[in-house]
Amino acid sequence: MGLAGILWSYNLNGKLAARQQALAGAAAQNTKLNAALQQTNARLNVATVELKTSLGLTQKHWNRRG
């Protein structure tokens, strides 16, 4: 029975190590995805400002014509 306990413990230790590696990989991927998301948000913010500026100029142009 003692040998079975040792084997069971060894098996669990192996599973734990595999899960820890998977978790570390997922954390690294999350870091990469977060960086990409921040870059995308920054580009969208710039595009939004440019679009608002463009629309503002267009509205001023049409208001003068009207």
PDB file of N, CA, C and O in Angstrom:
ATOM      1  N   MET A   1       0.832  -1.193   0.000  1.00  0.00           N
ATOM      2  CA  MET A   1       0.000   0.000   0.000  1.00  0.00           C
ATOM      3  C   MET A   1       0.880   1.262   0.000  1.00  0.00           C
ATOM      4  O   MET A   1       0.542   2.272  -0.616  1.00  0.00           O
ATOM      5  N   GLY A   2       2.003   1.175   0.699  1.00  0.00           N
ATOM      6  CA  GLY A   2       2.919   2.315   0.719  1.00  0.00           C
ATOM      7  C   GLY A   2       3.486   2.600  -0.655  1.00  0.00           C
ATOM      8  O   GLY A   2       3.639   3.759  -1.041  1.00  0.00           O
ATOM      9  N   LEU A   3       3.802   1.537  -1.404  1.00  0.00           N
ATOM     10  CA  LEU A   3       4.330   1.701  -2.756  1.00  0.00           C
ATOM     11  C   LEU A   3       3.280   2.344  -3.665  1.00  0.00           C
ATOM     12  O   LEU A   3       3.612   3.193  -4.493  1.00  0.00           O
ATOM     13  N   ALA A   4       2.045   1.951  -3.517  1.00  0.00           N
ATOM     14  CA  ALA A   4       0.958   2.535  -4.317  1.00  0.00           C
ATOM     15  C   ALA A   4       0.825   4.023  -4.014  1.00  0.00           C
ATOM     16  O   ALA A   4       0.583   4.826  -4.915  1.00  0.00           O
ATOM     17  N   GLY A   5       0.981   4.385  -2.764  1.00  0.00           N
ATOM     18  CA  GLY A   5       0.911   5.797  -2.386  1.00  0.00           C
ATOM     19  C   GLY A   5       2.040   6.611  -2.996  1.00  0.00           C
ATOM     20  O   GLY A   5       1.847   7.748  -3.426  1.00  0.00           O
ATOM     21  N   ILE A   6       3.225   6.006  -3.025  1.00  0.00           N
ATOM     22  CA  ILE A   6       4.376   6.690  -3.616  1.00  0.00           C
ATOM     23  C   ILE A   6       4.163   6.872  -5.125  1.00  0.00           C
ATOM     24  O   ILE A   6       4.423   7.946  -5.667  1.00  0.00           O
ATOM     25  N   LEU A   7       3.697   5.832  -5.787  1.00  0.00           N
ATOM     26  CA  LEU A   7       3.432   5.920  -7.230  1.00  0.00           C
ATOM     27  C   LEU A   7       2.342   6.954  -7.529  1.00  0.00           C
ATOM     28  O   LEU A   7       2.455   7.733  -8.475  1.00  0.00           O
ATOM     29  N   TRP A   8       1.308   6.949  -6.725  1.00  0.00           N
ATOM     30  CA  TRP A   8       0.212   7.916  -6.917  1.00  0.00           C
ATOM     31  C   TRP A   8       0.734   9.335  -6.744  1.00  0.00           C
ATOM     32  O   TRP A   8       0.388  10.233  -7.512  1.00  0.00           O
ATOM     33  N   SER A   9       1.568   9.528  -5.729  1.00  0.00           N
ATOM     34  CA  SER A   9       2.148  10.846  -5.469  1.00  0.00           C
ATOM     35  C   SER A   9       3.056  11.273  -6.625  1.00  0.00           C
ATOM     36  O   SER A   9       3.017  12.427  -7.051  1.00  0.00           O
ATOM     37  N   TYR A  10       3.868  10.350  -7.130  1.00  0.00           N
ATOM     38  CA  TYR A  10       4.751  10.645  -8.259  1.00  0.00           C
ATOM     39  C   TYR A  10       3.928  11.019  -9.490  1.00  0.00           C
ATOM     40  O   TYR A  10       4.275  11.955 -10.210  1.00  0.00           O
ATOM     41  N   ASN A  11       2.850  10.299  -9.728  1.00  0.00           N
ATOM     42  CA  ASN A  11       1.958  10.571 -10.858  1.00  0.00           C
ATOM     43  C   ASN A  11       1.343  11.964 -10.737  1.00  0.00           C
ATOM     44  O   ASN A  11       1.304  12.717 -11.710  1.00  0.00           O
ATOM     45  N   LEU A  12       0.868  12.299  -9.552  1.00  0.00           N
ATOM     46  CA  LEU A  12       0.285  13.619  -9.337  1.00  0.00           C
ATOM     47  C   LEU A  12       1.320  14.726  -9.529  1.00  0.00           C
ATOM     48  O   LEU A  12       1.004  15.790 -10.062  1.00  0.00           O
ATOM     49  N   ASN A  13       2.543  14.478  -9.098  1.00  0.00           N
ATOM     50  CA  ASN A  13       3.610  15.461  -9.250  1.00  0.00           C
ATOM     51  C   ASN A  13       3.880  15.729 -10.734  1.00  0.00           C
ATOM     52  O   ASN A  13       4.101  16.875 -11.126  1.00  0.00           O
ATOM     53  N   GLY A  14       3.864  14.687 -11.550  1.00  0.00           N
ATOM     54  CA  GLY A  14       4.047  14.841 -12.990  1.00  0.00           C
ATOM     55  C   GLY A  14       2.922  15.643 -13.624  1.00  0.00           C
ATOM     56  O   GLY A  14       3.161  16.498 -14.476  1.00  0.00           O
ATOM     57  N   LYS A  15       1.703  15.364 -13.205  1.00  0.00           N
ATOM     58  CA  LYS A  15       0.556  16.113 -13.725  1.00  0.00           C
ATOM     59  C   LYS A  15       0.630  17.582 -13.320  1.00  0.00           C
ATOM     60  O   LYS A  15       0.310  18.474 -14.106  1.00  0.00           O
ATOM     61  N   LEU A  16       1.056  17.817 -12.085  1.00  0.00           N
ATOM     62  CA  LEU A  16       1.175  19.188 -11.603  1.00  0.00           C
ATOM     63  C   LEU A  16       2.221  19.954 -12.410  1.00  0.00           C
ATOM     64  O   LEU A  16       2.010  21.113 -12.767  1.00  0.00           O
ATOM     65  N   ALA A  17       3.340  19.308 -12.695  1.00  0.00           N
ATOM     66  CA  ALA A  17       4.394  19.959 -13.478  1.00  0.00           C
ATOM     67  C   ALA A  17       3.885  20.303 -14.879  1.00  0.00           C
ATOM     68  O   ALA A  17       4.173  21.382 -15.396  1.00  0.00           O
ATOM     69  N   ALA A  18       3.140  19.400 -15.485  1.00  0.00           N
ATOM     70  CA  ALA A  18       2.588  19.647 -16.823  1.00  0.00           C
ATOM     71  C   ALA A  18       1.611  20.816 -16.789  1.00  0.00           C
ATOM     72  O   ALA A  18       1.621  21.661 -17.684  1.00  0.00           O
ATOM     73  N   ARG A  19       0.780  20.868 -15.776  1.00  0.00           N
ATOM     74  CA  ARG A  19      -0.198  21.967 -15.652  1.00  0.00           C
ATOM     75  C   ARG A  19       0.507  23.308 -15.431  1.00  0.00           C
ATOM     76  O   ARG A  19       0.082  24.337 -15.956  1.00  0.00           O
ATOM     77  N   GLN A  20       1.592  23.281 -14.645  1.00  0.00           N
ATOM     78  CA  GLN A  20       2.339  24.511 -14.400  1.00  0.00           C
ATOM     79  C   GLN A  20       2.983  25.028 -15.687  1.00  0.00           C
ATOM     80  O   GLN A  20       3.018  26.236 -15.924  1.00  0.00           O
ATOM     81  N   GLN A  21       3.493  24.114 -16.517  1.00  0.00           N
ATOM     82  CA  GLN A  21       4.068  24.515 -17.794  1.00  0.00           C
ATOM     83  C   GLN A  21       2.993  25.090 -18.710  1.00  0.00           C
ATOM     84  O   GLN A  21       3.219  26.097 -19.381  1.00  0.00           O
ATOM     85  N   ALA A  22       1.841  24.462 -18.739  1.00  0.00           N
ATOM     86  CA  ALA A  22       0.739  24.954 -19.563  1.00  0.00           C
ATOM     87  C   ALA A  22       0.289  26.335 -19.090  1.00  0.00           C
ATOM     88  O   ALA A  22      -0.002  27.212 -19.904  1.00  0.00           O
ATOM     89  N   LEU A  23       0.233  26.519 -17.787  1.00  0.00           N
ATOM     90  CA  LEU A  23      -0.168  27.803 -17.228  1.00  0.00           C
ATOM     91  C   LEU A  23       0.844  28.890 -17.573  1.00  0.00           C
ATOM     92  O   LEU A  23       0.464  30.015 -17.898  1.00  0.00           O
ATOM     93  N   ALA A  24       2.124  28.558 -17.504  1.00  0.00           N
ATOM     94  CA  ALA A  24       3.165  29.525 -17.859  1.00  0.00           C
ATOM     95  C   ALA A  24       3.062  29.899 -19.336  1.00  0.00           C
ATOM     96  O   ALA A  24       3.232  31.066 -19.691  1.00  0.00           O
ATOM     97  N   GLY A  25       2.789  28.931 -20.188  1.00  0.00           N
ATOM     98  CA  GLY A  25       2.602  29.210 -21.615  1.00  0.00           C
ATOM     99  C   GLY A  25       1.395  30.096 -21.868  1.00  0.00           C
ATOM    100  O   GLY A  25       1.451  31.008 -22.692  1.00  0.00           O
ATOM    101  N   ALA A  26       0.311  29.831 -21.164  1.00  0.00           N
ATOM    102  CA  ALA A  26      -0.890  30.640 -21.318  1.00  0.00           C
ATOM    103  C   ALA A  26      -0.648  32.071 -20.833  1.00  0.00           C
ATOM    104  O   ALA A  26      -1.142  33.026 -21.433  1.00  0.00           O
ATOM    105  N   ALA A  27       0.103  32.212 -19.761  1.00  0.00           N
ATOM    106  CA  ALA A  27       0.407  33.557 -19.246  1.00  0.00           C
ATOM    107  C   ALA A  27       1.261  34.327 -20.242  1.00  0.00           C
ATOM    108  O   ALA A  27       1.050  35.522 -20.447  1.00  0.00           O
ATOM    109  N   ALA A  28       2.229  33.650 -20.865  1.00  0.00           N
ATOM    110  CA  ALA A  28       3.063  34.310 -21.874  1.00  0.00           C
ATOM    111  C   ALA A  28       2.227  34.724 -23.073  1.00  0.00           C
ATOM    112  O   ALA A  28       2.405  35.820 -23.605  1.00  0.00           O
ATOM    113  N   GLN A  29       1.324  33.864 -23.502  1.00  0.00           N
ATOM    114  CA  GLN A  29       0.445  34.194 -24.632  1.00  0.00           C
ATOM    115  C   GLN A  29      -0.472  35.361 -24.275  1.00  0.00           C
ATOM    116  O   GLN A  29      -0.718  36.226 -25.115  1.00  0.00           O
ATOM    117  N   ASN A  30      -0.971  35.397 -23.069  1.00  0.00           N
ATOM    118  CA  ASN A  30      -1.810  36.512 -22.633  1.00  0.00           C
ATOM    119  C   ASN A  30      -1.043  37.827 -22.656  1.00  0.00           C
ATOM    120  O   ASN A  30      -1.592  38.867 -23.017  1.00  0.00           O
ATOM    121  N   THR A  31       0.225  37.775 -22.270  1.00  0.00           N
ATOM    122  CA  THR A  31       1.058  38.977 -22.297  1.00  0.00           C
ATOM    123  C   THR A  31       1.207  39.485 -23.724  1.00  0.00           C
ATOM    124  O   THR A  31       1.096  40.685 -23.975  1.00  0.00           O
ATOM    125  N   LYS A  32       1.462  38.566 -24.665  1.00  0.00           N
ATOM    126  CA  LYS A  32       1.594  38.952 -26.072  1.00  0.00           C
ATOM    127  C   LYS A  32       0.279  39.526 -26.606  1.00  0.00           C
ATOM    128  O   LYS A  32       0.270  40.544 -27.297  1.00  0.00           O
ATOM    129  N   LEU A  33      -0.814  38.868 -26.280  1.00  0.00           N
ATOM    130  CA  LEU A  33      -2.119  39.336 -26.758  1.00  0.00           C
ATOM    131  C   LEU A  33      -2.480  40.699 -26.175  1.00  0.00           C
ATOM    132  O   LEU A  33      -3.073  41.532 -26.859  1.00  0.00           O
ATOM    133  N   ASN A  34      -2.125  40.923 -24.921  1.00  0.00           N
ATOM    134  CA  ASN A  34      -2.397  42.205 -24.290  1.00  0.00           C
ATOM    135  C   ASN A  34      -1.610  43.321 -24.974  1.00  0.00           C
ATOM    136  O   ASN A  34      -2.133  44.412 -25.196  1.00  0.00           O
ATOM    137  N   ALA A  35      -0.351  43.039 -25.306  1.00  0.00           N
ATOM    138  CA  ALA A  35       0.465  44.036 -26.004  1.00  0.00           C
ATOM    139  C   ALA A  35      -0.129  44.347 -27.379  1.00  0.00           C
ATOM    140  O   ALA A  35      -0.198  45.508 -27.783  1.00  0.00           O
ATOM    141  N   ALA A  36      -0.556  43.308 -28.092  1.00  0.00           N
ATOM    142  CA  ALA A  36      -1.164  43.517 -29.407  1.00  0.00           C
ATOM    143  C   ALA A  36      -2.471  44.309 -29.285  1.00  0.00           C
ATOM    144  O   ALA A  36      -2.759  45.165 -30.121  1.00  0.00           O
ATOM    145  N   LEU A  37      -3.248  44.026 -28.260  1.00  0.00           N
ATOM    146  CA  LEU A  37      -4.499  44.749 -28.033  1.00  0.00           C
ATOM    147  C   LEU A  37      -4.235  46.223 -27.747  1.00  0.00           C
ATOM    148  O   LEU A  37      -4.948  47.094 -28.246  1.00  0.00           O
ATOM    149  N   GLN A  38      -3.222  46.498 -26.955  1.00  0.00           N
ATOM    150  CA  GLN A  38      -2.885  47.894 -26.654  1.00  0.00           C
ATOM    151  C   GLN A  38      -2.444  48.637 -27.904  1.00  0.00           C
ATOM    152  O   GLN A  38      -2.795  49.802 -28.090  1.00  0.00           O
ATOM    153  N   GLN A  39      -1.677  47.973 -28.765  1.00  0.00           N
ATOM    154  CA  GLN A  39      -1.258  48.598 -30.020  1.00  0.00           C
ATOM    155  C   GLN A  39      -2.456  48.866 -30.921  1.00  0.00           C
ATOM    156  O   GLN A  39      -2.549  49.924 -31.544  1.00  0.00           O
ATOM    157  N   THR A  40      -3.367  47.911 -30.988  1.00  0.00           N
ATOM    158  CA  THR A  40      -4.571  48.092 -31.803  1.00  0.00           C
ATOM    159  C   THR A  40      -5.417  49.238 -31.271  1.00  0.00           C
ATOM    160  O   THR A  40      -5.915  50.055 -32.045  1.00  0.00           O
ATOM    161  N   ASN A  41      -5.579  49.302 -29.962  1.00  0.00           N
ATOM    162  CA  ASN A  41      -6.342  50.392 -29.366  1.00  0.00           C
ATOM    163  C   ASN A  41      -5.706  51.746 -29.656  1.00  0.00           C
ATOM    164  O   ASN A  41      -6.408  52.722 -29.920  1.00  0.00           O
ATOM    165  N   ALA A  42      -4.383  51.803 -29.607  1.00  0.00           N
ATOM    166  CA  ALA A  42      -3.689  53.060 -29.893  1.00  0.00           C
ATOM    167  C   ALA A  42      -3.933  53.480 -31.341  1.00  0.00           C
ATOM    168  O   ALA A  42      -4.199  54.650 -31.616  1.00  0.00           O
ATOM    169  N   ARG A  43      -3.842  52.517 -32.269  1.00  0.00           N
ATOM    170  CA  ARG A  43      -4.096  52.849 -33.684  1.00  0.00           C
ATOM    171  C   ARG A  43      -5.550  53.279 -33.893  1.00  0.00           C
ATOM    172  O   ARG A  43      -5.820  54.206 -34.658  1.00  0.00           O
ATOM    173  N   LEU A  44      -6.469  52.618 -33.227  1.00  0.00           N
ATOM    174  CA  LEU A  44      -7.885  52.991 -33.355  1.00  0.00           C
ATOM    175  C   LEU A  44      -8.138  54.387 -32.793  1.00  0.00           C
ATOM    176  O   LEU A  44      -8.922  55.153 -33.354  1.00  0.00           O
ATOM    177  N   ASN A  45      -7.480  54.713 -31.697  1.00  0.00           N
ATOM    178  CA  ASN A  45      -7.643  56.056 -31.132  1.00  0.00           C
ATOM    179  C   ASN A  45      -7.142  57.119 -32.092  1.00  0.00           C
ATOM    180  O   ASN A  45      -7.779  58.160 -32.253  1.00  0.00           O
ATOM    181  N   VAL A  46      -5.999  56.867 -32.737  1.00  0.00           N
ATOM    182  CA  VAL A  46      -5.473  57.818 -33.716  1.00  0.00           C
ATOM    183  C   VAL A  46      -6.436  57.939 -34.887  1.00  0.00           C
ATOM    184  O   VAL A  46      -6.738  59.047 -35.331  1.00  0.00           O
ATOM    185  N   ALA A  47      -6.919  56.817 -35.388  1.00  0.00           N
ATOM    186  CA  ALA A  47      -7.852  56.841 -36.514  1.00  0.00           C
ATOM    187  C   ALA A  47      -9.141  57.560 -36.139  1.00  0.00           C
ATOM    188  O   ALA A  47      -9.705  58.280 -36.963  1.00  0.00           O
ATOM    189  N   THR A  48      -9.612  57.381 -34.924  1.00  0.00           N
ATOM    190  CA  THR A  48     -10.842  58.042 -34.484  1.00  0.00           C
ATOM    191  C   THR A  48     -10.649  59.549 -34.423  1.00  0.00           C
ATOM    192  O   THR A  48     -11.523  60.306 -34.845  1.00  0.00           O
ATOM    193  N   VAL A  49      -9.518  59.986 -33.905  1.00  0.00           N
ATOM    194  CA  VAL A  49      -9.243  61.421 -33.847  1.00  0.00           C
ATOM    195  C   VAL A  49      -9.180  61.992 -35.260  1.00  0.00           C
ATOM    196  O   VAL A  49      -9.737  63.055 -35.534  1.00  0.00           O
ATOM    197  N   GLU A  50      -8.495  61.275 -36.158  1.00  0.00           N
ATOM    198  CA  GLU A  50      -8.398  61.738 -37.539  1.00  0.00           C
ATOM    199  C   GLU A  50      -9.771  61.795 -38.198  1.00  0.00           C
ATOM    200  O   GLU A  50     -10.073  62.739 -38.928  1.00  0.00           O
ATOM    201  N   LEU A  51     -10.595  60.795 -37.945  1.00  0.00           N
ATOM    202  CA  LEU A  51     -11.937  60.765 -38.522  1.00  0.00           C
ATOM    203  C   LEU A  51     -12.792  61.901 -37.969  1.00  0.00           C
ATOM    204  O   LEU A  51     -13.516  62.555 -38.720  1.00  0.00           O
ATOM    205  N   LYS A  52     -12.714  62.137 -36.674  1.00  0.00           N
ATOM    206  CA  LYS A  52     -13.471  63.235 -36.075  1.00  0.00           C
ATOM    207  C   LYS A  52     -13.028  64.566 -36.664  1.00  0.00           C
ATOM    208  O   LYS A  52     -13.855  65.435 -36.942  1.00  0.00           O
ATOM    209  N   THR A  53     -11.717  64.724 -36.853  1.00  0.00           N
ATOM    210  CA  THR A  53     -11.201  65.963 -37.432  1.00  0.00           C
ATOM    211  C   THR A  53     -11.705  66.111 -38.852  1.00  0.00           C
ATOM    212  O   THR A  53     -12.133  67.191 -39.258  1.00  0.00           O
ATOM    213  N   SER A  54     -11.653  65.032 -39.602  1.00  0.00           N
ATOM    214  CA  SER A  54     -12.116  65.064 -40.989  1.00  0.00           C
ATOM    215  C   SER A  54     -13.604  65.386 -41.060  1.00  0.00           C
ATOM    216  O   SER A  54     -14.022  66.198 -41.885  1.00  0.00           O
ATOM    217  N   LEU A  55     -14.397  64.765 -40.214  1.00  0.00           N
ATOM    218  CA  LEU A  55     -15.836  65.032 -40.208  1.00  0.00           C
ATOM    219  C   LEU A  55     -16.119  66.455 -39.762  1.00  0.00           C
ATOM    220  O   LEU A  55     -17.036  67.099 -40.273  1.00  0.00           O
ATOM    221  N   GLY A  56     -15.344  66.942 -38.822  1.00  0.00           N
ATOM    222  CA  GLY A  56     -15.533  68.316 -38.369  1.00  0.00           C
ATOM    223  C   GLY A  56     -15.273  69.287 -39.500  1.00  0.00           C
ATOM    224  O   GLY A  56     -16.027  70.245 -39.670  1.00  0.00           O
ATOM    225  N   LEU A  57     -14.224  69.065 -40.278  1.00  0.00           N
ATOM    226  CA  LEU A  57     -13.925  69.928 -41.417  1.00  0.00           C
ATOM    227  C   LEU A  57     -15.010  69.815 -42.464  1.00  0.00           C
ATOM    228  O   LEU A  57     -15.387  70.815 -43.074  1.00  0.00           O
ATOM    229  N   THR A  58     -15.519  68.615 -42.684  1.00  0.00           N
ATOM    230  CA  THR A  58     -16.585  68.427 -43.663  1.00  0.00           C
ATOM    231  C   THR A  58     -17.851  69.156 -43.233  1.00  0.00           C
ATOM    232  O   THR A  58     -18.497  69.810 -44.051  1.00  0.00           O
ATOM    233  N   GLN A  59     -18.208  69.049 -41.959  1.00  0.00           N
ATOM    234  CA  GLN A  59     -19.401  69.738 -41.476  1.00  0.00           C
ATOM    235  C   GLN A  59     -19.240  71.241 -41.591  1.00  0.00           C
ATOM    236  O   GLN A  59     -20.186  71.935 -41.963  1.00  0.00           O
ATOM    237  N   LYS A  60     -18.063  71.756 -41.280  1.00  0.00           N
ATOM    238  CA  LYS A  60     -17.837  73.189 -41.423  1.00  0.00           C
ATOM    239  C   LYS A  60     -17.956  73.599 -42.879  1.00  0.00           C
ATOM    240  O   LYS A  60     -18.512  74.653 -43.188  1.00  0.00           O
ATOM    241  N   HIS A  61     -17.440  72.777 -43.767  1.00  0.00           N
ATOM    242  CA  HIS A  61     -17.513  73.057 -45.196  1.00  0.00           C
ATOM    243  C   HIS A  61     -18.972  73.135 -45.639  1.00  0.00           C
ATOM    244  O   HIS A  61     -19.353  74.061 -46.355  1.00  0.00           O
ATOM    245  N   TRP A  62     -19.786  72.172 -45.218  1.00  0.00           N
ATOM    246  CA  TRP A  62     -21.196  72.140 -45.634  1.00  0.00           C
ATOM    247  C   TRP A  62     -21.989  73.265 -44.951  1.00  0.00           C
ATOM    248  O   TRP A  62     -22.915  73.823 -45.540  1.00  0.00           O
ATOM    249  N   ASN A  63     -21.627  73.584 -43.739  1.00  0.00           N
ATOM    250  CA  ASN A  63     -22.335  74.671 -43.047  1.00  0.00           C
ATOM    251  C   ASN A  63     -22.101  76.005 -43.767  1.00  0.00           C
ATOM    252  O   ASN A  63     -22.997  76.848 -43.809  1.00  0.00           O
ATOM    253  N   ARG A  64     -20.927  76.196 -44.322  1.00  0.00           N
ATOM    254  CA  ARG A  64     -20.653  77.427 -45.062  1.00  0.00           C
ATOM    255  C   ARG A  64     -21.449  77.487 -46.357  1.00  0.00           C
ATOM    256  O   ARG A  64     -21.872  78.560 -46.786  1.00  0.00           O
ATOM    257  N   ARG A  65     -21.650  76.333 -46.974  1.00  0.00           N
ATOM    258  CA  ARG A  65     -22.365  76.296 -48.247  1.00  0.00           C
ATOM    259  C   ARG A  65     -23.864  76.485 -48.033  1.00  0.00           C
ATOM    260  O   ARG A  65     -24.567  76.990 -48.908  1.00  0.00           O
ATOM    261  N   GLY A  66     -24.347  76.072 -46.857  1.00  0.00           N
ATOM    262  CA  GLY A  66     -25.789  76.059 -46.612  1.00  0.00           C
ATOM    263  C   GLY A  66     -26.269  77.383 -46.266  1.00  0.00           C
ATOM    264  O   GLY A  66     -27.462  77.564 -46.025  1.00  0.00           O
TER     265      GLY A  66
END
